[in-house]
Amino acid sequence: MAWLYLLLAGLLEIVWAVSMKQSEGFSRLVPSIITIVGMIFSFWLLSLAMKTLPLGTAYTIWTGIGAVGAFVLGIVFFGEQLSVVRVLAAGLIVSGLLLMKLASPSA
């Protein structure tokens, strides 16, 4: 169950990061509310995952899911630059996440 909590927490991190961008510095109400609610639930699910997963594993995977997801959505929805170096960097993050998962005890 901890891994499911962690996955959902990471996905919510993507949601709040994108909605924060859309909030335009918290000047737009709906994206601002989505950001705050997404953050609360993301942190809550992360805390549930951390009950059984090691701190380093849970935090690394949570931030990695958020980073790669925000990277992809930034390209798709916000026209951010797509380059070989950025894709390679995202690939290294994903590789690190996989290695962290493989090196962690099952929970």
URWO-V310434 format. One record per run of one state. SS is the DSSP state (@ for helix, = for strand, . for the rest). FROM is the first residue (numbers start at 1). LEN is the number of residues. If there is no record, write none. Layout:
BEGIN
ss=SS from=FROM len=LEN
ss=SS from=FROM len=LEN
END
This chain:
BEGIN
ss=. from=1 len=1
ss=@ from=2 len=21
ss=. from=23 len=6
ss=@ from=29 len=21
ss=. from=50 len=5
ss=@ from=55 len=24
ss=. from=79 len=5
ss=@ from=84 len=19
ss=. from=103 len=5
END
